[in-house]
């Protein structure tokens, strides 16, 4: 078992130095000043620990750890929050101006150091139905910013990534294939932000083809063009997934800090074609299959939207979906740790790890192994829990969260404010 330090020097790790939220979930406005590579969120169930982790996850490309729609993220209150109920850490400082409009805007921002370079990144929905930007108007959709400038998700993805484990992921190996595909795509995006565009294009064209078929519209030339573009995107998406799986298998095969070795696989129609020949040949087979099905009246289509990720213990060979609950948990942690190590080694920037209520479900030996493993990865890690005793031996900055009347408040020690 290789337990050596694999991350870059701590001076160049990606680390949040502060986190601000405004009108987000059960937070009115708050800011956390962060002075340590490990943060421990403590509070009762429902206090708002996961909400803060979700805020961090939304700073990276994607829809965050809950995959919530932007319109579901603003704080919902029964009335205006009294000024005396504001957080003890002061008002949040975000990129967004205060809106007097409907309670539809929300914001998350962070000061961080990425590769030794300080910056501010933020995301949110601003100012109700319309917001001003660059002298024009824009609908109130979620946008991302870096140092005050609106940027793409892919641009943020080249600078900063977040990885997480939540209780709802415990059953990922027995959940739907779609949940495993989303998990895998999120891992791919950390190394290849352009994967966001590939998957989006593929899904858009897939919907367009289905609509044309259901409505009886479109001629032969139209379908031929769509299916050729679908084939190109399908092969590119599949190849990117396969490449990362190969790299993760090499990284995770032997196990690490007592967590098991993992062997991942990817099953599907395009995967089998790529195993038999070149990418261009796979594209040709995809377009031929799409044409054949369409002409026979079958609107269905195989492709990366129907693929499935498999996992097994690389030593015992036991498939993850047949393993015990505890073994599945250990395999999932092993995959996330391997992915973080791979980023640390190749990109020289390990992700910010969000471990939501993970420790409570591990025995003492595995807890200690997890604490040692995140130390070795070398990035910033956020833990959450209800009992501080579960984190004995973890050197972390505590952040205590309380909730009253649906509003969360944060307490930090004087040393960390």
N, C-alpha and C positions, 0 to 999 in steps of 0.2 A: 504493500500500500504506500503510495507516494503522498507524503504529508508535507512536502516542502512548500515554502511560500512561493506562489506562482504569480501574484499580482504585481503591477508596477509599484514604484516607490509611493509611499503615502502622500508625498507632496503633490503628486499629479493625479490622485484618485478623483473620480467624480463624486462630489459631495455637496448636498444642500447645506447652505449656511443659514437660510431662513425660509420659512414657508408661511405664506399669507393666504387666507381665504376670506371671501366676502359673499354673503347671501348664499351660502352653499350648504345643502343638506340641512343639518340642524345647527349650523353655525351662522350667527349674524355677521360678525367680523372678528378675526383673531389673527395673531401672528406668533409663530414659534421661532425663537432664535436657537440655532443648533450649533453646539460646540464640540460634538463628539462624532466619531465614525459609527457609533451604534446608538440608536434612539429606542427607548422603551415607552410605549403608550400604555398607561394603566387606567382602568376605569371599569365600572360595572357594565354588564351587558346592556347595549342600547345607548350608552353614553355618547358615542360618536367616534370611537377609535377607528373603526373601518372606514368611516367617512373621511377621516384625515388621510388614511392610506389611499383611498380612492382619489383624493385630490392630488396626491403625488403621482399616481399612475396616469392621470389625465395630462400631466406635463409631457409625457412621451406620446409618440404616435399611437393612434387607435382610440377606442372608446372606453378605455380604463378597465379596472378589474371587475366592475359590475356590468359592463357593456350597456350602460344606461343611455337613453336618448338625452340630448342637451336640454330639452324642455322639462325633463324630470329632475334636474339637478338643483334648481333654485330652492331656497329655504321656503317652506310653507309654514306660516304662523297664523295663530288665531287673532292676532292683533299686533300693534307696533310694540317692539321690544323696548322697555324702559331703558334710559341711559345708564341707570345704576346696575343693569344686568350685563353691561358690556364686559368683555374679557379683561382680566387683570393685566394681560400683556399689552394692552393698547389696541388701537385701531389697526386694521390690516392696511398694508401699503401695496397696492396693485397697480397695474398699468391702466386701469379703467377709471374714467370719471364717474362720479356718483350720478345716478339717474333718479329723476323725480317721477318717472313713469311707472307702469305696472311692475309688479314684483316678478319679472321674468328674467332679469339679468343676474349673472353670477360670475365670479372670477376666482381664479387660483393663480398665484405667481410665486416664484422662488428666486432667491439669490443663490447662485451656485458657482462652484469652481469645476470646470471641465477641462482636463488636460493642463491644469495650471492657469487657465484663462478664466477670470471672473466674468459673469454675465447674469442677466436677469431674463428668465423665460416666463411666459404666462399663457393662460388659455381661458376662454370664457365666452359668454354671450353678453353683449353690451347694449344697454339703452333701449330695451323694449323692441318694438317691431322694426325700427330702423336705426342705424347708427351711421355717423359720418366717418368717412375714411378717405384720405388722400383727396379731399375736396369733392368727393362724390357721396352717393348713398349706397348702403348695402343692407340687405335684410338681416334681421337679428339672428344670425347663425353663429355657431361656435367657430372661433378663429384662434390662431396661435401667434404669439409674438416673441421676438427676441430683441432685448434692449429697445423696446418701444416700437419696433418695426414689425408689420405683419409678414409672416413667413409661412412656408408650407410645412406639413407634417414631416415630409421627407428630409427637409433641412434640419429640423430639430432632431430627427432620428440619427443624423450623422454626428451629432454632438453628445447625445444623452439618451440613455435607455433605462428602462425600469422592468424588473421581473418580479413576479409575486406568486405567493401560495396563499390560498384562502380555504376555509372549511368547505365551501361548495365545490372545490376542485378535488376533494378526497376521492370521489367516485369517478374520476375522469376515465379510468380504464374500463369501466362498465357502463359509462354514459353513452350518449349518441356519438356516431362518427363525426357529426358536425362539431361537437365540442372539442374533439381531439384535433380536427383540422384547424380550428381557430387557435388552439394552443400551439400547434406546430407553426402556423403562419406567424404568430407573434414572435416565436423564437427566430424565425427566418428574418423578419424585419429588423431585428437588432443588428444583423450583419449586412443586410441588403435592404435599405429603406425603399428602393425602387419596387420591391415586392408588393408594396401597398398599391401602386398603380397597376401592376400586372393583374392582381386578383380583382381589383375594381373593374378594369376593362373587361376581363373575362366574364364576370358576373353580369355586367351591363349588357354585353352582347348576347349572353345566354338568355336573358330576359327578353331582349328585342326579338330574337329568333322565336321564342315561345309565343310572344304576342302576335307576331305575323302569322304563325301557324294557326293559332286559335281563332284569329279573325279572318283567315282565308285570304290574306293579302300577301303581296310580294311576288316577284317573278323569279325565274330561274337564275338570272344574273345577280339579282339582289341576294338570294340565298347563298349563291356560290361565294360572293364576296364576304358575307357575314361568317360563313362556315370556315373560310380560309383564315380569317382573322381570329376566329375562335380557336382553330387548330394551333396557330402560332402562340397565342397566349396560354393555351392549355399545356403545351409542351414546356414553355418557359416557366410557368408556375410549378409544374411537376419537377422539372430539373432542379430548380432552386430548393425545393423541399428535399429532394433526394440528396443533394450535395450537403445540406446541413445535417441530415440524418447520418450520413457517412462520417462527418466530422465529429458529431456527438458520440457515435458508437466507438470511435477511436479514443475519445476523451474519457468515456464512462465505462469502458469494458471491464476494467480491473477493480472497480469500486474505489471508495475514497472515505477516509475517516470512519470506517465501519459501515457506511452505506453501501448497498449492493451494487454490483456491476449491472449495467443495463444494455440490452440489445434492442434497438428500435427498428421498425420496418415500415414500409409504405405499400399498401395494396391498392390496385386499381387498374383500369384498362390501359391508360396511357403509360403507367409504370411498367406494365408487361411489354408494351411495344418498345419502350426505351431499352429494356433489358435485352431485346432481340435485335436491335439495330440502331441506326443513327437517328438524330433528332429530326432531320428532314423526312426520313422514311416514316417516322411516327406521325408527323404532321400530315403526310399524304394519307396514311391509314385513318387518321381522325376525320379528315374531310370526306373520304370515301364512305366511312361508316355513317357520318351525319347525312350525306346525300341518300344513302340506301334506306336509312330509317325514315327520312322525310318522305321519300317517294312511296314507301310502303304504308304510309299513314301513321307511323309511330313518331310522336313528338318527343319522346324521351331521347336522352343522349348521355353516354358515359363521359367521364372527364374528371378533372381535379375536384369538382364540386361533389363527387361521389366517392372519392378516395377515403381510405381509412388508415390511421397510424396504429401500428401494433407495438407492443412492448413485452419484454420478457427478462427474467433474471439471467444474465449472461453466464453465470456459473451453474445454476441448477437447471436452466432451460424452462422453468415454469412460466407459463404465460401470465401476464399481469392480471388479466380478467379472471383467472382461476386462483389467484393468490389470496391470502387472507387480507383483511382490511389493513392490518398493521404492515404487512409486506407491500401492499399497494402504496401506502403512504411513504414508506422508505424508498421505493422505486421512483416515485414522483419527485421526492426531495433530491434523489441522486441525479435525475435529469436536469432539474433546475440548477443544482450546483455545478454540474458539468458544463452547462450553457454559460454560467457566470465565469467559470475558469477559462473557457474558450475565449470569451470576450476580453478578459484580463490579459491573456497571453497574446492574442492576435491584434486586438484593437488598442491595447494598452489603456483600456478604461473599463473596468468591471461595472456591471449595472448597479443601480440602487435596488437593493433587495427589500421587498415588503413581505414579511412573514406574519400573516394575520392569524392569531390564535392557533399557531402551529405547535408551540412548545407544550401546551397543556395535554396534548394527545400523544406525547412521546414519553418513554420511560427515562429514568435519570441518566442512564448510559447514553441513550440517543440524544438527549438534550445536550449533554456535555460535548458529544461528537459534533452536533450542529454548531454550537458556539465556537468550537475550535475550527470548524470548516469555514465559517464566514470570516473568521480572523485571517485564515490562509488566503481566501479569495482577495481580501484587501480593499473591498469597496465599502460603501455605506449601507448599513442594514437597519431596517426598522422592524421592531418586534411589537406585538400587542398581546395583552392578557389582562385577566381580572385579579390574579394573585401574584404579588411580587415575589413570593417564595418560590414560584416556578422558575424564576430567573436567577437563582442563587449561582454565583460564579460568573455571571455575565457583567462585564464592565460597560454599562450603558448609561446614557443621559436619561433620567426619568422625566416623563411629561404626564401629569395627572389630569384626567378629564372628568368633569362632573356635568350632569344635565338636570335641569329643572324647568318645568313648564315647556318642555320640548326644545330648550335652547342649551347648547353645550358651552361650557366655559373651561378654560385651560389654566392650569397652575404650573409655573416653573419655579425651581429654586432660585434664590437671589443670585447664586453663582453663575446661573446659565441664562440670565436675562440680559 
